[in-house]
Amino acid sequence: MGSTESRSTPVGPAASSAAPGVGRRGTRWRPVPRAALAAATSVVLAACGAGEPRRPGNVLLITIDTLRADHLGAYGFPAAATPRLDELARRGTRFQRATASTPITLPSHASLLTALWPPSHGARSNGAFRVPPEVSTLAERLKALGWRTAAVVGGDVLSRSYGLDQGFDAYRDDVQAQMDLPGNGRRAAEVTDVALRLIGDGAGPWFVWAHYFDPHLPYAPPPPFDARFASSPYDGEVAYVDREVGRLLDGLAAAGVAGDTLVVVTADHGESLGEHGESTHGVFLYDATLHVPLLLKGPGAPAGLEVQDPARLVDVAPTLLDLIGGLAEPFGHGRSLVPLLRGEPLPEADAYLESLYGQVQFGWSPLIGLRTRALKYVRAPIPELYDLLDDPREERNLAGARVDDAAEMESRLRALEATLAPPSGEARRLPDAEERRRLASLGYLAAGGTPAVAEGAAVPDPKEQIEMMARVEEITRALGRGRADDAIAGLRALLAARPDSTFARLALADALAGEGRHAEANAEFAEMARRVPGDPQARLHFGISLLKEGRFADARDQFLAALAILPDLAPAEEKLGVALAQLGDLSAARGHLERAIALAPNLPEAHLNLGVLLLQLGDATLAEGHLRRALELRPNYPAARSHLARLLAATGRRTEAEEIQSNARPSPVRTPGALLTDRPLSGS
């Protein structure tokens, strides 16, 4: 290696043995199969003996979306208005240097709850991925130990369709229209209300996860925080969430369980706020978006302790299991931080970093990195190396000056990657147009997994795309605020400058379709399919648009073209079934809908449309099962609820039908309805 300044930690083999924190030398971590979970967690440590630390009787995990650690008073922010979180830090343990592995909501929460790096849990970006059922979660481990488990999530990006509901007895993802912009998520006050009800729903031991979404874009704090923080609305939202976290903690005290409950507060990622040319988060791997707070208070967490050793979000789940006495074997890629809570040393552990957001959304190069105590390395067309001790704001890229250090970090990163097995289940998924519009309102434009550039085009470094990022952020703000005409104009201008940008063309087609301008949308979908003929998703999107316009034969042809490219594309099978049904071929339609469910058992639209088709074919019993399954998969699904209620009423179960309808919650966004036209049931 080349020379290193005296404050830097060496990165060679002597500094760490075989990717510390990832596993024993030669071990290839794989997600634990669900079938083996009970056996893996059946051994629980004996009750605490005299002199041993008291174990938590309950665990409250609080995640605050998009919260920079350095915007809390406890982490040195002079303008902070976060008295409750600061008090929790003073009365508990504060990890000063906690890091997320990725600056994106779904994959970061997945790493937190599975203790796996993103390549192994599979959910590597928002929208286009999910955590497969084969991956084990913290909630599953606790449930196997006899704990009651419940969660309330404030953002649609964590709905159960993305797989994080695994192991929870209750998973409240029925996001209400409490924010200024439909589809963004619950207000923090509603999250607190639901969390308090979940805590009071039964006896302990319990594990409750409360996810607050508010600091996320768009920044719109409610009164009085809007006026007080008019010049810094992000901090206004942080202050508002702080108040609601305080109300949740007060509820614990009022219920008499505060003393037995371990409270853990952290974030999935931070927010750039303009640093490094990024307004929000998702693309880059700088500490503005990866440095997160980590606070523990309660049994096992010493009061007033400040831990300077680096911590990683993948360490949180093993630490909680260790504190309750349930860490019978290693869990994921993380390790327990309990020795640090006891004042005992731990060897340094590397942190894996990644962002595939630029690749998945825009066709840019992925960013993969490695962080040690002293150095951060990012693999990219223009590699990056930062000395975090001398340059904590990561302003001086040393990759060219310290070539040996960069090469050693790259070698170390490759060694770590070699230990990361992908999940055994399917993690890729395809969001529909409405879901893409909801994601766009949060700044995740065109989250569909479609390549952003035509085949054969160069793959750029995200650092070279800052101007384009600014234009994309302006367009997503327009979409989020309902200014469709401004967004459409911006997307047309972007396409004029970059005609090969299929992510922009897809977003434009979605925006046009959302405004009912289907002929214009179809023209854009057709152009996208022409430019990237080998992309099955381009064909799928085009077919769906044709379907909505009533051009069923043309839609069928596009779905067949998509399946010729990718035979196992479940949404194409489902939509092909719909097109064939509309063309009158009900038998073939049933076969394709059943194959879609075989490929993707948790695809609610497939269950809904198969249920409607079976009603047309006269099989009410099978139809009922599929309609119920659609409603289980998407509880706030008006079309599934309506069809099931009609079926129940037609078969003499009017009381149950009324209950089904009365349980409906108002939906702030459009959800896909049944695309088939069903005949009225006899007697309905």
C-alpha positions as CSV (number, residue, x, y, z in Angstrom):
1,M,0.0,0.0,0.0
2,G,1.0,3.6,-0.4
3,S,1.7,5.9,2.5
4,T,-1.1,6.8,4.8
5,E,-1.4,9.7,7.1
6,S,-0.9,9.0,10.8
7,R,-4.6,9.4,11.6
8,S,-5.8,6.9,9.1
9,T,-6.4,3.3,9.8
10,P,-4.6,0.8,7.6
11,V,-6.9,-1.0,5.2
12,G,-4.7,-4.0,4.4
13,P,-5.0,-7.6,5.7
14,A,-3.5,-6.7,9.1
15,A,-6.3,-4.3,9.8
16,S,-9.1,-6.8,9.5
17,S,-9.6,-10.5,8.9
18,A,-11.7,-11.5,5.9
19,A,-14.3,-8.8,5.8
20,P,-15.0,-8.4,9.5
21,G,-18.7,-8.3,10.5
22,V,-19.7,-10.3,7.4
23,G,-18.9,-13.8,8.6
24,R,-16.1,-16.2,9.4
25,R,-13.4,-16.6,6.8
26,G,-14.8,-18.7,4.0
27,T,-18.5,-18.4,5.1
28,R,-21.0,-17.5,2.5
29,W,-24.0,-16.1,4.2
30,R,-27.4,-17.1,2.9
31,P,-30.8,-15.9,4.0
32,V,-32.2,-18.4,6.5
33,P,-35.1,-20.4,5.1
34,R,-38.4,-19.7,6.8
35,A,-38.9,-23.4,7.5
36,A,-35.7,-23.5,9.6
37,L,-36.6,-20.4,11.6
38,A,-38.3,-22.0,14.5
39,A,-35.5,-24.4,15.1
40,A,-33.0,-21.7,14.7
41,T,-34.6,-19.6,17.4
42,S,-35.8,-22.3,19.8
43,V,-32.9,-21.9,22.1
44,V,-33.5,-18.9,24.4
45,L,-31.0,-18.0,27.1
46,A,-32.1,-18.7,30.6
47,A,-33.7,-16.1,32.7
48,C,-31.3,-13.5,34.1
49,G,-29.6,-14.5,37.2
50,A,-28.5,-12.3,40.1
51,G,-26.2,-9.6,39.0
52,E,-27.0,-9.9,35.3
53,P,-28.5,-7.0,33.4
54,R,-32.3,-6.8,33.3
55,R,-33.6,-7.9,29.9
56,P,-36.2,-5.8,28.0
57,G,-39.8,-7.1,28.2
58,N,-40.8,-5.2,25.1
59,V,-39.1,-3.5,22.2
60,L,-40.2,-0.3,20.4
61,L,-38.4,0.3,17.2
62,I,-38.8,3.9,15.8
63,T,-37.5,4.7,12.3
64,I,-37.7,8.3,11.1
65,D,-37.5,8.5,7.3
66,T,-34.9,10.8,5.7
67,L,-33.5,12.0,9.1
68,R,-29.9,13.3,9.0
69,A,-28.1,12.7,12.3
70,D,-26.5,16.1,12.2
71,H,-29.9,17.8,12.3
72,L,-30.6,16.7,15.8
73,G,-29.4,18.6,18.9
74,A,-27.9,15.4,20.3
75,Y,-25.6,15.3,17.3
76,G,-24.5,18.9,17.6
77,F,-27.0,20.8,15.4
78,P,-27.3,24.3,17.0
79,A,-30.6,25.2,15.4
80,A,-32.3,21.9,16.3
81,A,-35.8,21.8,17.9
82,T,-35.7,18.2,18.9
83,P,-36.0,18.2,22.7
84,R,-37.6,14.8,23.1
85,L,-35.0,12.9,20.9
86,D,-32.2,14.9,22.6
87,E,-33.6,13.9,26.0
88,L,-33.8,10.2,24.9
89,A,-30.1,10.5,23.9
90,R,-29.1,11.9,27.2
91,R,-31.0,9.3,29.2
92,G,-29.9,6.4,27.0
93,T,-27.0,5.4,24.7
94,R,-26.0,7.4,21.6
95,F,-24.0,5.8,18.8
96,Q,-22.2,8.7,17.3
97,R,-21.1,7.1,14.0
98,A,-24.0,4.9,12.8
99,T,-24.3,4.3,9.0
100,A,-26.9,3.0,6.6
101,S,-25.8,0.8,3.7
102,T,-28.0,2.5,1.1
103,P,-29.7,5.9,0.9
104,I,-33.1,4.5,-0.2
105,T,-36.1,3.7,2.0
106,L,-37.0,0.2,1.1
107,P,-33.5,-1.4,0.9
108,S,-32.3,0.4,4.0
109,H,-35.3,-0.8,6.1
110,A,-34.8,-4.3,4.6
111,S,-31.2,-4.3,5.9
112,L,-32.3,-3.0,9.3
113,L,-35.0,-5.8,9.7
114,T,-33.1,-8.7,8.1
115,A,-29.5,-7.8,9.1
116,L,-28.5,-8.5,5.5
117,W,-26.7,-6.4,3.0
118,P,-28.9,-5.5,0.0
119,P,-27.5,-8.1,-2.4
120,S,-28.6,-10.8,0.0
121,H,-32.1,-9.5,0.9
122,G,-32.8,-8.6,-2.7
123,A,-34.8,-5.4,-2.2
124,R,-32.2,-3.1,-3.9
125,S,-34.3,-0.1,-4.8
126,N,-37.8,1.3,-4.3
127,G,-40.6,0.1,-6.4
128,A,-38.9,-2.5,-8.6
129,F,-37.9,-4.9,-5.9
130,R,-39.3,-6.7,-2.8
131,V,-38.0,-8.8,0.0
132,P,-38.7,-12.5,-1.0
133,P,-40.6,-14.7,1.5
134,E,-37.6,-16.9,1.8
135,V,-35.6,-14.2,3.6
136,S,-35.9,-14.2,7.4
137,T,-36.8,-11.0,9.3
138,L,-36.4,-9.8,12.9
139,A,-40.2,-9.9,13.3
140,E,-40.2,-13.6,12.3
141,R,-37.4,-14.4,14.8
142,L,-39.2,-12.6,17.6
143,K,-42.6,-14.2,16.7
144,A,-40.9,-17.6,16.9
145,L,-39.8,-16.7,20.4
146,G,-43.4,-16.0,21.4
147,W,-43.4,-12.2,21.0
148,R,-46.4,-10.3,19.8
149,T,-45.4,-8.3,16.7
150,A,-47.0,-5.3,15.1
151,A,-46.0,-2.4,12.8
152,V,-47.3,0.8,11.4
153,V,-45.6,2.4,8.4
154,G,-46.1,6.0,7.4
155,G,-45.0,5.7,3.7
156,D,-46.4,3.8,0.8
157,V,-42.9,2.7,-0.2
158,L,-43.0,0.3,2.7
159,S,-46.4,-1.3,2.0
160,R,-46.8,-5.0,2.4
161,S,-46.4,-5.6,-1.3
162,Y,-42.6,-5.0,-0.8
163,G,-42.3,-8.0,1.6
164,L,-41.5,-6.3,5.0
165,D,-44.7,-7.5,6.6
166,Q,-43.2,-10.9,7.1
167,G,-43.5,-12.0,10.7
168,F,-45.8,-9.2,11.9
169,D,-49.2,-10.2,13.5
170,A,-50.4,-6.7,12.4
171,Y,-49.0,-4.6,9.7
172,R,-50.7,-1.3,9.3
173,D,-49.8,0.0,5.8
174,D,-53.2,1.4,5.0
175,V,-51.8,4.8,4.4
176,Q,-54.4,7.6,4.7
177,A,-54.7,10.9,2.9
178,Q,-53.4,13.0,5.8
179,M,-50.7,14.8,4.0
180,D,-51.1,17.7,1.7
181,L,-50.2,15.5,-1.4
182,P,-52.2,12.4,-1.9
183,G,-50.4,9.1,-1.7
184,N,-47.4,10.3,0.2
185,G,-48.2,8.8,3.6
186,R,-49.5,9.2,7.0
187,R,-48.8,12.3,9.1
188,A,-46.7,11.6,12.1
189,A,-49.7,12.2,14.5
190,E,-51.6,9.3,12.8
191,V,-48.5,7.0,13.1
192,T,-48.4,7.8,16.8
193,D,-52.1,7.1,17.3
194,V,-51.9,3.8,15.5
195,A,-48.7,2.8,17.3
196,L,-50.3,3.4,20.7
197,R,-53.3,1.3,19.7
198,L,-51.0,-1.5,18.6
199,I,-49.0,-1.4,21.9
200,G,-52.3,-1.6,23.8
201,D,-53.8,-4.4,21.8
202,G,-52.4,-7.2,24.0
203,A,-50.0,-8.4,26.6
204,G,-46.3,-8.5,26.2
205,P,-43.7,-9.3,25.4
206,W,-44.3,-7.2,22.3
207,F,-42.2,-5.8,19.4
208,V,-43.7,-2.7,17.7
209,W,-42.1,-0.9,14.8
210,A,-43.3,2.7,14.1
211,H,-42.1,4.3,10.9
212,Y,-42.5,8.1,10.6
213,F,-42.4,9.4,7.1
214,D,-42.7,13.2,7.4
215,P,-39.2,14.4,7.0
216,H,-39.3,13.0,3.5
217,L,-39.9,15.2,0.5
218,P,-42.2,17.2,0.0
219,Y,-41.3,19.2,3.1
220,A,-44.7,20.5,4.4
221,P,-44.7,20.7,8.2
222,P,-48.1,21.4,9.8
223,P,-48.8,24.4,12.0
224,P,-47.2,25.8,14.1
225,F,-44.0,24.3,12.6
226,D,-44.7,25.7,9.1
227,A,-44.5,29.3,10.2
228,R,-41.7,28.7,12.7
229,F,-39.5,27.0,10.1
230,A,-40.6,28.8,6.9
231,S,-37.0,29.1,5.8
232,S,-36.1,25.5,6.6
233,P,-39.2,23.3,6.2
234,Y,-37.1,20.1,6.4
235,D,-36.2,21.0,10.0
236,G,-39.8,21.9,10.6
237,E,-40.8,18.4,9.7
238,V,-38.0,17.0,11.9
239,A,-39.3,19.2,14.8
240,Y,-42.9,18.0,14.2
241,V,-41.8,14.3,14.3
242,D,-39.8,14.9,17.5
243,R,-43.1,16.1,19.1
244,E,-44.9,13.0,18.0
245,V,-42.1,10.7,19.1
246,G,-42.4,12.4,22.5
247,R,-46.1,11.7,22.5
248,L,-45.5,8.1,21.8
249,L,-42.9,7.8,24.6
250,D,-45.4,9.6,27.0
251,G,-47.9,6.9,26.0
252,L,-45.5,4.2,27.1
253,A,-45.2,5.9,30.5
254,A,-48.9,6.3,30.8
255,A,-49.4,2.6,30.1
256,G,-46.9,1.7,32.8
257,V,-44.5,-0.2,30.4
258,A,-41.8,2.4,29.8
259,G,-39.5,0.8,32.3
260,D,-39.7,-2.6,30.7
261,T,-39.4,-1.3,27.1
262,L,-36.2,-0.9,25.1
263,V,-36.7,2.0,22.8
264,V,-34.6,2.2,19.6
265,V,-34.6,5.2,17.4
266,T,-32.8,5.4,14.0
267,A,-33.3,6.4,10.4
268,D,-33.2,4.7,7.0
269,H,-31.0,7.4,5.5
270,G,-30.4,11.2,5.6
271,E,-30.9,14.0,3.1
272,S,-28.3,15.8,1.0
273,L,-30.0,19.2,1.1
274,G,-27.8,20.4,-1.8
275,E,-24.5,18.8,-0.7
276,H,-22.5,17.3,-3.6
277,G,-25.1,18.6,-6.0
278,E,-27.9,16.4,-4.8
279,S,-31.0,18.0,-3.3
280,T,-32.6,14.9,-1.7
281,H,-31.2,11.4,-1.6
282,G,-30.9,8.1,-3.5
283,V,-28.0,8.5,-5.9
284,F,-24.8,9.2,-4.0
285,L,-23.1,7.5,-1.1
286,Y,-21.9,10.5,0.9
287,D,-22.5,10.8,4.7
288,A,-25.1,13.4,4.1
289,T,-27.4,10.6,3.2
290,L,-25.7,7.6,5.0
291,H,-24.9,9.0,8.5
292,V,-28.0,8.2,10.6
293,P,-28.8,8.6,14.3
294,L,-28.9,5.5,16.5
295,L,-30.3,5.9,20.0
296,L,-31.1,3.2,22.6
297,K,-32.9,3.7,25.9
298,G,-34.2,1.1,28.3
299,P,-33.0,-2.2,29.8
300,G,-29.5,-3.0,28.6
301,A,-28.7,0.5,27.3
302,P,-26.6,2.5,29.8
303,A,-27.8,6.0,30.4
304,G,-25.5,8.8,29.2
305,L,-23.2,6.5,27.2
306,E,-21.8,7.9,23.9
307,V,-20.3,5.2,21.6
308,Q,-17.7,6.4,19.2
309,D,-17.1,3.0,17.5
310,P,-18.8,2.8,14.1
311,A,-22.1,1.0,14.0
312,R,-24.2,-0.3,11.0
313,L,-27.9,-0.7,10.6
314,V,-27.3,-4.4,10.0
315,D,-26.1,-4.6,13.6
316,V,-29.4,-3.4,15.1
317,A,-31.4,-6.6,14.8
318,P,-28.6,-8.9,16.2
319,T,-28.2,-6.4,19.1
320,L,-31.9,-6.4,19.9
321,L,-31.9,-10.2,19.9
322,D,-28.8,-10.3,22.1
323,L,-30.4,-7.9,24.6
324,I,-33.6,-10.0,24.9
325,G,-31.6,-13.3,25.1
326,G,-32.7,-14.6,21.7
327,L,-29.5,-14.6,19.8
328,A,-28.9,-18.3,19.7
329,E,-26.9,-18.1,16.5
330,P,-25.6,-15.4,14.2
331,F,-28.3,-13.4,12.4
332,G,-27.5,-12.1,8.9
333,H,-24.4,-10.1,8.2
334,G,-24.7,-8.0,11.3
335,R,-23.2,-8.5,14.8
336,S,-24.3,-7.7,18.3
337,L,-23.2,-4.3,19.7
338,V,-23.8,-5.4,23.2
339,P,-20.1,-5.6,24.1
340,L,-19.9,-1.9,23.3
341,L,-22.8,-1.2,25.7
342,R,-20.8,-3.0,28.4
343,G,-17.6,-1.0,27.7
344,E,-15.9,-4.0,26.0
345,P,-14.0,-3.6,22.7
346,L,-15.1,-4.9,19.3
347,P,-12.8,-5.4,16.3
348,E,-13.4,-3.0,13.4
349,A,-16.1,-4.1,11.0
350,D,-16.5,-2.9,7.4
351,A,-19.7,-1.5,6.1
352,Y,-20.9,-2.4,2.6
353,L,-22.5,0.5,0.7
354,E,-24.5,0.6,-2.5
355,S,-27.0,2.7,-4.5
356,L,-28.6,1.1,-7.6
357,Y,-31.1,3.9,-7.8
358,G,-29.2,5.7,-10.7
359,Q,-28.9,2.4,-12.5
360,V,-32.4,1.2,-12.1
361,Q,-34.1,4.5,-12.8
362,F,-31.8,6.2,-15.2
363,G,-29.4,3.7,-16.7
364,W,-26.4,5.3,-14.9
365,S,-23.6,3.4,-13.4
366,P,-24.3,1.7,-10.0
367,L,-22.4,2.9,-7.0
368,I,-20.9,0.2,-4.8
369,G,-18.7,1.1,-1.8
370,L,-16.9,0.1,1.4
371,R,-16.5,2.1,4.6
372,T,-14.0,1.5,7.3
373,R,-13.4,3.6,10.4
374,A,-11.1,5.9,8.5
375,L,-11.8,5.5,4.8
376,K,-14.6,5.4,2.3
377,Y,-14.3,3.9,-1.2
378,V,-16.8,4.1,-3.9
379,R,-16.5,2.0,-7.1
380,A,-17.7,4.0,-10.1
381,P,-16.4,5.0,-13.6
382,I,-14.7,7.8,-11.6
383,P,-13.6,6.0,-8.4
384,E,-13.8,7.9,-5.1
385,L,-11.7,7.6,-1.9
386,Y,-12.1,9.8,1.1
387,D,-10.2,10.1,4.4
388,L,-13.1,10.4,6.8
389,L,-10.9,11.6,9.6
390,D,-9.3,14.5,7.8
391,D,-12.2,15.2,5.4
392,P,-15.5,14.3,7.1
393,R,-17.5,16.3,4.5
394,E,-15.9,14.1,1.7
395,E,-14.8,17.1,-0.4
396,R,-11.4,15.8,-1.5
397,N,-11.4,12.7,-3.7
398,L,-8.0,10.9,-3.0
399,A,-8.5,8.0,-5.4
400,G,-5.9,9.4,-7.8
401,A,-3.4,10.4,-5.1
402,R,-3.6,7.3,-3.0
403,V,-3.8,4.7,-5.7
404,D,-2.6,1.8,-3.5
405,D,-5.2,2.5,-0.8
406,A,-7.9,2.6,-3.5
407,A,-6.7,-0.7,-4.9
408,E,-6.7,-2.3,-1.5
409,M,-10.2,-1.1,-0.7
410,E,-11.4,-2.4,-4.1
411,S,-9.8,-5.8,-3.3
412,R,-11.4,-5.8,0.1
413,L,-14.8,-4.9,-1.4
414,R,-14.6,-7.7,-3.9
415,A,-13.8,-10.1,-1.1
416,L,-16.9,-9.0,0.8
417,E,-19.0,-9.2,-2.3
418,A,-17.9,-12.8,-2.8
419,T,-19.6,-13.7,0.6
420,L,-23.0,-12.2,-0.4
421,A,-25.4,-14.9,-1.7
422,P,-28.5,-13.6,-3.4
423,P,-31.9,-14.6,-1.9
424,S,-33.4,-17.8,-3.2
425,G,-36.7,-16.2,-3.9
426,E,-37.6,-13.7,-6.7
427,A,-36.9,-10.1,-5.6
428,R,-37.7,-8.2,-8.8
429,R,-41.1,-6.8,-9.2
430,L,-42.8,-4.4,-11.7
431,P,-44.8,-1.5,-10.3
432,D,-47.9,-0.5,-12.2
433,A,-48.5,3.0,-13.7
434,E,-50.4,4.2,-10.6
435,E,-47.6,3.0,-8.3
436,R,-45.1,4.8,-10.5
437,R,-47.0,8.0,-10.2
438,R,-47.1,7.7,-6.4
439,L,-43.4,7.0,-6.3
440,A,-42.8,10.0,-8.6
441,S,-44.7,12.2,-6.1
442,L,-42.0,11.3,-3.6
443,G,-39.1,12.0,-6.0
444,Y,-38.6,8.5,-7.3
445,L,-39.2,9.2,-11.0
446,A,-40.1,6.4,-13.3
447,A,-39.4,3.7,-10.7
448,G,-40.0,0.8,-13.1
449,G,-36.7,-0.9,-13.7
450,T,-36.7,0.1,-17.4
451,P,-33.2,1.0,-18.7
452,A,-32.8,4.7,-19.0
453,V,-30.8,4.7,-22.2
454,A,-31.0,2.8,-25.5
455,E,-29.1,-0.4,-25.9
456,G,-25.4,0.2,-26.7
457,A,-25.3,3.7,-25.2
458,A,-22.5,4.6,-22.8
459,V,-23.2,4.2,-19.0
460,P,-22.4,7.5,-17.3
461,D,-21.1,8.1,-13.8
462,P,-23.9,9.7,-11.7
463,K,-21.4,12.5,-10.7
464,E,-21.5,13.6,-14.3
465,Q,-25.3,13.8,-14.3
466,I,-25.8,16.5,-11.7
467,E,-27.5,18.9,-14.1
468,M,-29.9,16.2,-15.3
469,M,-30.6,15.3,-11.6
470,A,-31.6,18.9,-11.0
471,R,-34.0,18.8,-14.0
472,V,-35.5,15.5,-12.8
473,E,-36.0,16.9,-9.3
474,E,-37.8,19.9,-10.7
475,I,-40.1,17.6,-12.8
476,T,-40.8,15.3,-9.8
477,R,-41.7,18.3,-7.7
478,A,-44.2,19.4,-10.3
479,L,-45.7,15.9,-10.4
480,G,-45.9,15.7,-6.6
481,R,-47.7,19.1,-6.5
482,G,-50.2,18.0,-9.1
483,R,-48.8,20.4,-11.8
484,A,-49.1,17.8,-14.6
485,D,-48.8,20.3,-17.4
486,D,-45.5,21.7,-16.0
487,A,-44.2,18.1,-15.6
488,I,-45.2,17.2,-19.1
489,A,-43.5,20.3,-20.5
490,G,-40.3,19.5,-18.5
491,L,-40.2,15.9,-19.7
492,R,-40.7,17.0,-23.3
493,A,-37.8,19.4,-22.9
494,L,-35.7,16.7,-21.3
495,L,-36.5,14.3,-24.2
496,A,-35.6,17.0,-26.8
497,A,-32.1,17.2,-25.2
498,R,-31.8,13.4,-24.5
499,P,-34.1,11.5,-26.9
500,D,-32.7,8.1,-25.9
501,S,-33.7,8.6,-22.2
502,T,-36.4,5.9,-21.9
503,F,-36.9,6.7,-18.2
504,A,-38.1,10.2,-19.2
505,R,-40.2,8.8,-22.0
506,L,-41.9,6.3,-19.6
507,A,-42.5,9.1,-17.1
508,L,-44.0,11.3,-19.9
509,A,-46.2,8.5,-21.1
510,D,-47.4,7.9,-17.4
511,A,-48.1,11.6,-17.0
512,L,-50.1,11.8,-20.2
513,A,-52.1,8.7,-19.3
514,G,-52.8,10.1,-15.9
515,E,-54.3,13.1,-17.5
516,G,-56.5,10.9,-19.8
517,R,-54.4,11.7,-22.9
518,H,-54.1,8.1,-23.9
519,A,-53.5,8.7,-27.6
520,E,-50.4,10.8,-26.8
521,A,-49.3,8.3,-24.1
522,N,-49.5,5.5,-26.6
523,A,-47.4,7.4,-29.0
524,E,-44.7,7.7,-26.4
525,F,-45.0,4.1,-25.3
526,A,-44.7,3.0,-29.0
527,E,-41.6,5.2,-29.4
528,M,-40.1,3.6,-26.3
529,A,-40.7,0.1,-27.6
530,R,-39.2,1.1,-31.0
531,R,-36.0,2.5,-29.3
532,V,-35.5,-0.5,-26.9
533,P,-37.2,-3.4,-28.8
534,G,-35.5,-5.9,-26.5
535,D,-37.0,-4.5,-23.3
536,P,-40.0,-6.5,-22.2
537,Q,-41.2,-3.9,-19.8
538,A,-41.4,-1.3,-22.6
539,R,-43.8,-3.7,-24.4
540,L,-45.7,-4.3,-21.2
541,H,-46.2,-0.6,-20.5
542,F,-47.3,-0.1,-24.1
543,G,-49.8,-2.9,-23.9
544,I,-51.3,-1.7,-20.7
545,S,-51.9,1.7,-22.3
546,L,-53.5,0.1,-25.3
547,L,-55.7,-2.0,-23.0
548,K,-57.0,1.2,-21.3
549,E,-57.8,2.7,-24.7
550,G,-59.9,-0.4,-25.6
551,R,-57.5,-1.6,-28.3
552,F,-57.5,-5.2,-27.0
553,A,-56.0,-7.0,-30.0
554,D,-53.1,-4.5,-30.2
555,A,-52.6,-4.9,-26.4
556,R,-52.6,-8.7,-26.7
557,D,-49.8,-8.4,-29.3
558,Q,-47.6,-6.3,-27.1
559,F,-48.1,-8.7,-24.1
560,L,-47.1,-11.6,-26.4
561,A,-44.0,-9.7,-27.5
562,A,-43.1,-9.0,-23.9
563,L,-43.4,-12.7,-23.0
564,A,-41.4,-13.8,-26.1
565,I,-38.5,-11.7,-24.6
566,L,-39.1,-12.7,-20.9
567,P,-41.4,-15.7,-20.6
568,D,-41.7,-15.5,-16.8
569,L,-42.9,-11.9,-16.7
570,A,-45.9,-12.4,-14.5
571,P,-47.6,-8.9,-15.0
572,A,-47.5,-9.6,-18.8
573,E,-49.2,-12.9,-18.3
574,E,-51.9,-11.3,-16.1
575,K,-52.5,-8.5,-18.6
576,L,-52.6,-10.9,-21.5
577,G,-55.3,-12.8,-19.7
578,V,-57.3,-9.6,-19.4
579,A,-56.9,-8.8,-23.1
580,L,-57.9,-12.3,-24.1
581,A,-61.0,-12.1,-21.9
582,Q,-62.0,-8.9,-23.4
583,L,-61.6,-10.5,-26.8
584,G,-63.9,-13.3,-25.7
585,D,-61.4,-16.2,-25.3
586,L,-62.3,-16.9,-21.6
587,S,-60.6,-20.3,-21.5
588,A,-57.2,-19.0,-22.7
589,A,-57.6,-16.0,-20.4
590,R,-58.1,-18.2,-17.4
591,G,-54.9,-20.2,-18.3
592,H,-52.8,-17.0,-18.5
593,L,-54.2,-15.6,-15.2
594,E,-53.5,-18.8,-13.5
595,R,-50.0,-18.9,-14.8
596,A,-49.5,-15.3,-13.6
597,I,-50.4,-16.4,-10.1
598,A,-48.1,-19.4,-10.4
599,L,-45.3,-17.1,-11.3
600,A,-46.2,-14.4,-8.7
601,P,-48.6,-15.7,-6.0
602,N,-48.8,-12.3,-4.3
603,L,-49.9,-10.3,-7.4
604,P,-53.3,-8.9,-6.2
605,E,-54.4,-7.8,-9.7
606,A,-54.1,-11.4,-10.9
607,H,-56.3,-12.7,-8.1
608,L,-58.8,-10.0,-8.6
609,N,-59.1,-10.5,-12.4
610,L,-59.1,-14.3,-12.1
611,G,-61.9,-14.0,-9.5
612,V,-64.0,-11.8,-11.8
613,L,-63.4,-14.2,-14.7
614,L,-64.4,-17.2,-12.6
615,L,-67.6,-15.4,-11.8
616,Q,-68.2,-15.1,-15.5
617,L,-67.5,-18.8,-15.9
618,G,-70.0,-19.6,-13.1
619,D,-67.5,-20.8,-10.4
620,A,-68.4,-18.7,-7.5
621,T,-66.5,-20.8,-5.0
622,L,-63.2,-20.5,-6.7
623,A,-63.9,-16.9,-7.4
624,E,-64.5,-16.1,-3.8
625,G,-61.1,-17.5,-2.8
626,H,-59.3,-15.3,-5.3
627,L,-61.2,-12.2,-4.4
628,R,-60.4,-12.8,-0.7
629,R,-56.8,-13.3,-1.5
630,A,-56.7,-10.1,-3.5
631,L,-58.1,-8.3,-0.5
632,E,-55.6,-9.9,1.9
633,L,-52.7,-8.8,-0.3
634,R,-54.1,-5.3,-0.6
635,P,-56.5,-4.5,2.2
636,N,-57.4,-1.1,0.8
637,Y,-58.5,-2.5,-2.6
638,P,-61.9,-1.1,-3.5
639,A,-62.5,-3.2,-6.6
640,A,-61.7,-6.5,-4.7
641,R,-63.9,-5.4,-1.8
642,S,-66.8,-4.4,-4.0
643,H,-66.7,-7.7,-6.0
644,L,-66.4,-9.8,-2.9
645,A,-69.3,-8.0,-1.2
646,R,-71.5,-8.5,-4.3
647,L,-70.7,-12.2,-4.4
648,L,-71.5,-12.6,-0.7
649,A,-74.7,-10.7,-1.0
650,A,-75.7,-12.8,-4.0
651,T,-75.1,-16.0,-2.1
652,G,-77.2,-15.0,0.9
653,R,-74.5,-13.7,3.2
654,R,-75.6,-10.1,3.3
655,T,-74.4,-9.5,6.9
656,E,-70.8,-10.5,5.9
657,A,-71.1,-8.4,2.7
658,E,-72.1,-5.4,4.7
659,E,-69.1,-6.0,7.1
660,I,-66.8,-6.2,4.1
661,Q,-68.0,-2.9,2.8
662,S,-68.1,-1.2,6.2
663,N,-64.4,-2.0,6.7
664,A,-63.4,0.0,3.7
665,R,-61.1,2.9,4.3
666,P,-60.9,5.9,2.0
667,S,-58.2,5.5,-0.5
668,P,-56.1,8.6,-1.3
669,V,-54.9,7.2,-4.6
670,R,-56.4,5.3,-7.4
671,T,-55.9,1.6,-7.2
672,P,-56.3,-0.8,-10.1
673,G,-59.8,-2.0,-10.6
674,A,-60.9,-5.2,-12.3
675,L,-60.2,-4.8,-16.0
676,L,-62.7,-7.5,-16.9
677,T,-66.5,-6.8,-17.2
678,D,-68.4,-9.3,-15.1
679,R,-72.0,-10.2,-15.6
680,P,-74.3,-9.4,-12.6
681,L,-74.6,-12.3,-10.3
682,S,-78.0,-14.0,-10.0
683,G,-80.1,-12.3,-7.4
684,S,-77.7,-9.3,-7.0
